[in-house]
């Protein structure tokens, strides 16, 4: 379950920001987790909840935005929406696709309370 490791990385980012920016706690955390990022969103949400007590993330609302996958087809050159890696091009049926969107994982925003 690599989601626990991802949650730990998010916590480190938040703790570093709290030290640098001198805030007490996060009230809302917004993440972007692309549909093709290989992350189980509910497992990530669970892991964040498990490690949050006693940290600046305690009781924070977690919003997760999940951008759809999109790929460029090497066969027809078009952009095609894909739900998962291994999908075929919706235009020509080709299988040689390069994902160009929906692969990211990042902290987008923190809403915080001052110390």
N, C-alpha and C positions, 0 to 999 in steps of 0.2 A: 504494500500500500504506500506508494510514493506521495500520496496526498498529505500524509503526516509530515513528510520532509518539506513539501511545498508550504504547508501551514507554518512550519518552523522558520522558513525563510521569510515569509510575510511578517511574522512576529519580529524577526530581527530588523527588518526594514522599518517597522512601526517604532520599535524601541530606539533605533538610531535617530529617527525623525523626532521622537519625543525629547531625546536628550539635546539634539541640535536646536529645535524650535521651542523647547520648554513648555510643552503642553502636558496636561495631567492625564487625559484619557481620550480615546477615540469614541465618538458617538455613532459614526457611520463609516464603514469601510466599503469602498466600491472597487470591485475587481473586474477585469475583463478576462474571460476564459473562452477562447475560441472553440467551436464545435470540433475542430480537428486537432486540438492541443493534446489530446490523450489524457485528459483529466476527468475523473468522475466528480462532478460538481457536488453531489450530495455527500460524498466521502470527504471532500475538501471542507465543506460546511461543517460536518461533524468534527473533523480534526481541529478546525479553528475553535469551535466551541469547547473542545476538550483541553486545549492548551491556554485558552484565554484567561481563566480565573487567576487573579493576582497580577495581571499585566495591564498595560494601557488598553488592551483590546477587550477587557472584561465588560460584558453587557453591551458591546457594540452591535449595532444592526449591520448585517453583512448583505450587501447587494452584489449580485453576480450577473454581469451582462455577458451573454453568449452569442457573439457574432457568428453568422452562418459561414460555412466553408465555400470557397470559390477557387477554381483552378483554371489555368491556361492549358488548352489542349495543344499538344505538339502536332497532332494530325491535321486539324482544321484551323488552328490558330485562334480559335474563339475562347471567350471566357464562359465558364459553365459553373452553375451552382452544384455543389456536392454535399451530401449529408455525412459521408464518412470517406476515409481513404479507401481506395479500391473501387469507388464508383466509376462508371463510364461517363464519357462526355455526353451531355444531353442533346448536342447538336449532330454529332457524327457517329456516336457509339464507340469512339476510340478510347483506348485504355492508357495512353501515354499522357498523363496529366501532371502538371506542376502546381501544387497548392500555392496560392498567392494571398489568400485571406482566410481568417478563421483559425489560424494556427498559433496565435499569440496567447500569452499569459502575462498579465501585468497588474500592478496596483495602479488604479486610475485616480482615486481621490480618497482623502481622509477628511472627515468633518470632526473637529476636535474641540475640547474644552480647555481653556487656559488653566495653568497651574495656580 
